[in-house]
Amino acid sequence: MSATALTYLFVGLSFSLYIGIAIWSRSDSTKEFYVAGGHVHPLANGAATAADWMSAASFLSMAGIIAFEGADGARYLMGWTGGYVLLALCLAPYLRKFAKFTVPDFIGERYYSRTARLVAVVCVIFISFTYISGQMRGVGLVFSRFLEVDINTGVIVGMAIVFFYAVLGGMKGITYTQVAQYCVLIFAYLVPAIYISLMLTNNPFPMFGLGSFMAGEEVYLLDKLDGLSTELGMSAFTASNKSTIDMFFITAALMAGTAGLPHVIVRFFTVPSVRDARISAGYALIFIALLYTTAPAVAAFARINIIDTLNEIKYADAPTWFTKWEDSGLIAWIDKNEDGHIQYRGGNALDPRTPAYIDAEGKEGQRLLSNKATSNENELYIDRDIVVLAHPEIAELPNWVIALVAAGGLAAALSTAAGLLLVISAAISHDLLKMTFRPEITEKQELLYARISAAVAIGIAGLFGIYPPGFVAQVVAFAFGLAAASFFPVILLGIFSRRMNKEAAIAGMITGLSFTFSYIVFFKFISPELNNAAHWWFGISPEGIGTLGMLLNFTVSFVVMNITPPPPPDVLALIDNIRLPEQEEN
């Protein structure tokens, strides 16, 4: 069968599985809708957490960033994995002891304030919609290439699938759907990686193949890749070009942002006990490690194969996959020296923003883009978000592997999108309506409002997918920065500081969120021409500014808590109870 036919088959089967699970696990109560009834097995919750965690950024974009940036891309590996450990050790068991539905729920009760709850809801909405735009873009990328529909249509189809199982099943449906999605995405990620590792290094384990000799050669893979890169005027794969301060701030923002992500935190409310929360965190770490230890190898393999496959070949002899990705506007070639050959060199062939595809052809038949070429010698543009999706075709793997990767990419994007949508839905129906403005509504009415909120959120998320503000991992990094600047300090201090009060929490969240959001918007949307190290504060990029926002949050919180009254006795008792999870009766 052709790759397209197999992709339709694999995607159709996986979507049928997700919908079937949603029907089987339909939620009939708010507790089932928000936290799956609180009785999910730790193993299942670990797999669901891993799927919720490993979004389109992890599956599609992380290896692409490492492939193009080399060692600098390690900030995502260090930040996301380190952040998950921080979450599992410092926050998850204590929040599970609190035993409520949402992060704003914790903040509202811990800080005994309706205003604090409302500020937390605003933070949830900002973070979740920023994050979800990356997921919907990932859905569109997969559909546009492998199912041969345009990106907008792909986003709409993805919205329809998420709508069905998120609105119908709530957290209960999402949890068991995410277990299935984890199995799909990890199998789809590892199978081509193992194939290609065997081809390049004769080692079946990609993470070890990265440090092995090339097959049939007496040279290490990384040494060969460094040599190929420097010969073509690129930075060596193992070299770092980012400033130390920016690298540190981005990694710290990703770590703290991870520990403050509401859609990951809520997963620990779905297990029966604090002990189960710890166990599920351990399972999730193992499941996540399978992909994260493989990603650097996938990146290195892809960079070697791209150089070997495309550099200095005639456009007329370009492989079929190249012209198909051209149709999507995510690969482009401009024949600067008019010799009909593709020159892949250091530097950007095009404006680094996502290129705007126009229906035109160049002299050699190549698709043209509206972006102007720069003056350097590089003629090739490759969108980093396609590296994982295109790599099986580049390596000439069987069609069923190509189809499997497409299904895995969709599983990664949809699993995280569903979790984010539920967080938005719960923030609106539970925290805004039930707990703030309309406490008189019944459980049945709250469940209805939750489903309506999810449906509206899906529509807005689709618009973000159609008009994304950047490439997938970058957009997700902004979400992590917002989470680091807003939620992480108030949750951490809310658990471990008896002096932390509502005034400090409100002031800290507003300061951190507004500063970080303003910085990102200014450099990414208002004045993108100034978005470079010469104009950044202290050399900190928009990706890393969440760390500075977090430090401002901590500073404001410490100052305000020491000049305002301490929390009341009942809140102090709540804090003491949260900090003693071992006393919980199972």
N, C-alpha and C positions, 0 to 999 in steps of 0.2 A: 504494500500500500504506500501511497505517497505520504510525505510528511504532513501535508495539509489534512488529508483524510484521517490520518492517525491522530493528529492534534484535535480535530473535531470529536473523534471517538473518545480520546482520553479526557478531554475537557468535559464532554457531555456526560461521561460516566461519573466523573468526580462531582459535577454539579448535581447530578441525580442523587448521589450519595448524600451531599450536604442537605438537599431539600428533604430527602427521606428522613434524615436525622432530625431536622427541624419539626417535621410533622409528628414524629414519634415523641419528641420531647417538648411539646407545646406547654407553655407556662400558664398556670391557672391562678396564680397568686403573685402579689408583688414581691414576696421573698424569693420565689422561683425566678421571677423576671429579673430581679436585681442581682441576686447572689446564688442562683441555682438551688435554692432551698437550704444551702449550707451543708450539704451532705455529699459532695464530690469526693471520690477516692483520691488520696494523695498522688498516686501514679498518674491517674487521668488528669488531675489538675496540673501536675508537672508538665505533661505533654501539651496541655492547653495553654499553659503559661509560656512555654517555649514557642508555640505557634503565634500567640499574641505578641510575644516579644520580637520574634524574628520576622520583621515586616518586609515589605518590598525593598526597603533600604538595605537590610541584611542580605536578602536573597539576590536582588538584582544589582544593586548599586555599590555595595561595599567592595566587592572584588574588582569592580570597574574602577573605582577610585584608586585602589592599591595598584592596579595594573598601570594606570597613567601617572600616579604620583610616587609609586614605590614606597620607600620606608616612611614617608610622611603620612601615608594612609593608615599607618598603625595606630593613629590617634583614635580611630573608630573601634579597632579591636580592643585597645586598652581601656578606653572610656566606657564602652558598653558592657564589656565583661566585668570590669572592676566595679561599675555602678550596680550591676546585678548582685554581686557579692555584698556590697554595701547595703542594698535593699534587704537581702535575705537575712543578714546578721543584725542590722540596727533597727529596722522598721517593721518588717512583716509579722513577726510573732506578736509584737505589742499591738499592732493595729488589729490583728485577728482577735486578740483578747477584748478589744473594744466592741467587736461583734455588731457593727452597724452596716449600712448599705454602701456608703459613698465616702470619698475623701472630704467633700464639704460637710458631710454629716459629722465626721470626726472633728473638723475645725469648728463647726458651729457649736457643738456640745463642749469640746475641750476649752473653747474660748468664750463660752456662755454669751454668745452674741449673734443676733440676727445679721448685723452688718458684716461680721467676720464670715458668716456663711455665704452671704451675697457676694463678697469679694472673692471667696473661694470658687463660687460658681462661675464668675467672670473668668477667673484663671483657668478653670477646667475647659471652658468654651474656647478661649484663645488657644490653649495648648492643643486641644483635641482637633480643632479644625485646621491648625497649622500642620499637625502630624498627618491628618487624613488626606490632605491634598497630595502628599507623596505617594500614599497607597493607591489612590485613584489614578494617578499618572502611571504607576506601575501596571495597573489593570489595562489601561489604554495601550501601553507599549506592547504588551503580549498580544492583545487582540489585533492590533494594527499590522503586526508582522505575520503571526502564525495563522490567524483566522482570516487574514486578508480583508479586513474592514478598517475604516479610518479610526483614528484614536478616539474621536468623540463617540462614535457608535460603540466602541469597546467599553468606554466608561459607562455608558447608559446600560449596557448588558450587565456589567458588573454591579451597578446600582440595583438592578432588578433582583439579582441573586441575593445580595446582602439584605435587601428589603425583606425578602421572603423569610429567611431564617432568623434575622435579627428581630424583626417586628413580631413574628409568630412565636418564636421560641424564647426570646429574651436571653438572659445569661445561661439558662439551662440548655437551650438549643445551641447557643454559641459555644458553650464549653465542649459539648460532645462533638460538635462540628469541627472545632479547633483540634481535637484529638485526631480526627481523620485527616485534617489539613496538615498537621505536623507530619504524619506518616507519609503523605504525598510529597510535601516539600523537601523533607530530608532525603527521601529516596531519590527524588529528582535532582538534588544537588550532588549527592555522593556518587551516583552511577556514572555520569559523564566525567567527574573528577578522577575516579578510579580508572576508567577507560584511558583517559589522556595521560595519566601518570604512568601507566604501563607502556603506552606508546613512546613517551619521551624519556623515561628513566628505568623502565622494567621493574618499577616498585609499585605494588598494588595499593599502597597507602599514600595518598597525596601529601599529607603533612610531613611524611618522611621523604617522599620523592623530591620535595623542595630542596632538600640538602643532599641529594644523591648525584651521582655522575649521570651525564647524558647517555642514553642508550647508544652503544657502539663507539663512544668517545671517551677519552681520558680527561674530561673537563667537567667540573661541577656545573650544575644547571644555573645557579646564580652567577657564577663567574662568566659563563657564556652570555647570559642575559645582560650583565653589566657591559661586556665587550660590545655586543650588538648595539646597545643603547648609545654608548659613547661614540661609536663609529658613525652613528647617524645624527650626531649633534644633540642627543637627548641626555638628560641626567641619568647617571647610573641608577639602576633599580634599588640598590641598597644604600644610596646616598640620601641625606636629608637636606632639604632646601628651606624649610620653614624656620622662622626664628624660634628660639627656645621658649620665649615668653608666650608666643601665640600657641605653640604646640601644647604647652602646659595648660593654658587657659581653656583651650578647646577640649582637651582630655578631661579636665576637671569639670567643665560644664556638662559633658556627656555623662560623667559618673554621677554627679549630683542630680542631673536631670533624670537619669534612669531611676534613681531612688525616689523621685518625686512624680513619676508618671502615673496619673490616676487610673489608667486602664490596666496597668500591671499591678498596682497596689490592690485593686478591688478583687483580683484573682485569689488573694489570700483570705478573703471573706467567704469563699465558697466551700472551704473544707470544714469538717466537723469540729476540730479542736486546734489549739495552739501547737501541740505536738505535730499534728498533721500538716500545719502550715510550714513548719520547719522541714519536715520530710519532703513535702512537695517542692519546696525551694531547692532541695538537694537534687531531686530528680530533674527539675527544670535546668539546673546548671549542667548536668550531664548531657541532656538533650541539646542544649544550646552549644556546648563545646564541640559536638560533632560537626556542626557547620562552621563555627568560628575558627577552629584549628585547620579547617580545609580551605578557607577563603584565601589566605596568602598564596597557597599553592595554585589555586585556580587562577589568581591574578597573574602570577609569574608564567604559568603555562600559556595563558591567553596572549600575553605580550610577545612571547617568543613566536607563537603561531601566527599572530597578526603580521609581525615583521617578516617572517619567512614567506608568508602567503601573498602579501600585497606589495612589498617594496620592490620597485623597479620593474614591475610587470606591465605589459601593455594593457591599456584599458579594455581593448577588444578581447583580451584573454582573461579578463577578471572572472572569478568564479561566480556561479549563479547566485549564491547567497549575498554577494556584494551588491549586485544590481537590485535584488529584492529589498534589501535594507535601504538602498537609495530611494526607492519608491516611498518609503515612510518618512523621508527627510532626516533620518538619523545617521546617515553616512553620506559624505559628499566629497567630491574630487573636483578641483579646479586646475586645469592644465596651464600652469603659469608659463612654462617655457615652450609650450605647444609642440612637445615631442611625442605625445600620445602615451607616455609612460607615467605611472603613478610614483611620485617621489614622496616617501614617508620620512620626514626629518624632525628635528627638534623645533618647537615653536607651534603656534596655532595657525592652521590654514584659514580659519574663519573666526569671526567674533565668537568668544566662548559661550555666549548665551545660546540656548536652544535655537537652532536655525529655523527660519521661516521658509518652508518649502513652497516653491512656485512651479507651476506646470510649464516647464520649459526644458530644452535640451541644449547642451553645449555642442561644440564642433565634433567631438568624439562620440556624441550620444549620451554623455553623462547628464544627470539631473543637475539643474542649477539651483542655487539658493540666493535669497535676496541679500544675504550678508556679503560685505565686501571682503575680499582676500587681503591679508596683511602682506608686508613686503618680504617676509622671510621665505626660505626655500620649501617649507612644508606645503604640500598640495592636498593633504588628506585630512578630513574631519571625521572623527568617530565619536558619537555620543557615548559617554562612559556607562550610561544605564543599559546599554545593549550587550555589554561584553559577555555576561553570563548566558544570555539568551542566544547570542550568535555563536558562541564558542563551539558547541557541538557540530554546527554546520562547518565552521572554519576547520575543525579537526576531522571532518568527513566521517562522523560517527553515524551509526544506523538511524533510519528515520524514526524508529520508535523511541530512541533516546531524545531526539529533537522534540518530539511530541510530549514526552515525559517532562522535559524542562519547562515547556510552556504551561503544562498543568501545575507544576510546582511553583512557578512564578505567580500564577493566579491564586494558588492556595495561600502563599505568603502574604500577598497584598490584601486578599479578602479577609483572612483571619484577623489581622490587625485592624482593618477598617471596621469590622463588626464589633470588636471590643471597644473601639473609640466611640462608635455610634451609641453603644449602650451607655457609656459613661455620660455622653451628652444628654441622652434621654433621661437618665436617672437624675442628673443635675437639675434638669428643668422640671420633671414631674414630681420628684420627691423633695428636692431641696428648695426649689422656688415655690412650687404650688403647695404640696402637703405640709411642709415644715415652716413655710414663711407666709404666703399670701392667702392660701385657702385651706387651713387646717381641718375644716369641716367636711372635706370630700371623703367619700367612702373608699375602701380598698379597690372596689371594682372600677370606680371613676379614676382613681390614680393609675390603675393599670391601663385604662383606655388612654389617658393623657400621655403615659409613657410610650405607648405604641404610636400615637400621633406625633410626639416629639421625635421619635426615631425616624419616622417617615419624612418629616420636614428636614431633619439633619442629613438624611441620605441625599435629598435634593440639593442642599447646599454643598455637600461634599462632592457631588458630581460636577458642580460648577468649578470647584477648585481643581478637580481632575482635568477638566477641559481647558482651564486657564491657569496652569501651575506657575508658581512664582520661582521655580528653579528646578535643578535636577534632584532626583529622589532623596539621596542621602543628605544633601545640603538642606533641603526643606525640613527633613526630619531632625537634623542638627539644630535648626532654629527652634523647633518644638522642645527639644531637650534643654536648650538654653532658657526658654521661658519657664519650664518646669523647675529648673535649678534655681532661678531667681525668685520664684514665687512660693512654691510648695515645700521644697526640701527644708529650708530653715524653720518654717513654722511647724512642720511635722516633727522634725528632730528635736527642737526645743520644747514642743508640746509634750513629748514623751519624757525627756530627760531633765527638764528644768521646771521646778515647782514655782519658780518666780515669774515665769512667762505668763503674760496676761493678755486680755483681748485688745487693749490699746496698742501694745507692741506688735501683736500679730497683724492687725489691720494696717498699721503704718508700715510694717516691714513688707507685707505682700504688695501693697500699692506702690511702694518705692521700687522694689525689685522688678515687678512686672512692667511698670511704666517706663523705667529707665531702659530695660533690655529691649522692650518692644520698640521704643522710639529710636534707639540706636540701629536696630535691624532695619526698620522702615526707612530711616534716613539714607543709609548706605546702599540698600538694595533697591529702593523704589524712588525716593526723592532725588538723590544725587548719586546715581551709580557710577558716574565718571570719577567720583572721589573715593571709590571703594578700593583703596590700595593702602599699603603699609605706611605711606608717607602721610596719610590723613587720619589713620586710625588712632584712637586714644591709646597711648603707651604701646603702640604696635599690636593691639588686640583686634582681631578680625570680628565681623558680626557673628561668626560661628562660635567664638569663644567668649563673647561679651556676657553671656549668662553667668559666668563665674564672677565677674565684677559686680553684676546685678545681685548675685547671691551674697557677696561680701557686704554690699550696701544694705541688703535686707537684714543680715546678722547685726550689722553696726546699728542701724536704726532700732531694731528690736531690743538690743541690749541697753541703748540709751533710754528708750521710752519705758521699758519695764522697770527701770530703776528710779523713775521719777513719777510713776503712777502706782495706784494701790495694787496689792497682790491679789491673786485669785481668791474667791470665796472658799470656805471650808469644804463644801460638797465637791467642788472641782479638784481640790487638793486630794480628796479621798479617791476621786476617779483616777487621778494621775498615779497614785500609789497602787491602785488595783491593776492598771494597765502594765505597770512595771514589774509585776509579780505574776507572770504568766504560768509559772509552775504550780500555782495554787489552784488553777482551774480544775474543776471536777469534770472528768471525761464521761 
